[in-house]
Amino acid sequence: MLHCITPEELKQIIKEVIKEELLEVRKQLQEKDSDVLMSRQETCEFLKISITTLWQWTKKGKIESYGIGNRVYYKKEDLLKSLVLLR
């Protein structure tokens, strides 16, 4: 079967298979990463904002927080969904 394929065609097939596999791995990592709970400090670093801005956005309902005991956490998935595209 390989004698009917040119080296360029073989190269293209290999590239496509690798690309598909990399996309699948990326998808799995994103799904796994979406349930991550982040502390306030981690959230500020992720969004590149101050703790005051985070508190204001939470108070205004722009982003949702989750409490466990006296600690506050944010879901990474919620943060990504709350981002707005500005034009």
Buried (B, 14 or more C-beta within 10 A) or exposed (E): EEEEEEEEEEEEEEEEEEEEEEEEEEEEEEEEEEEEBBEBEBBBEEBEEEEEEBBEBBEEEEBEBEEEEEEBBBBBBBBEEBEEEEE
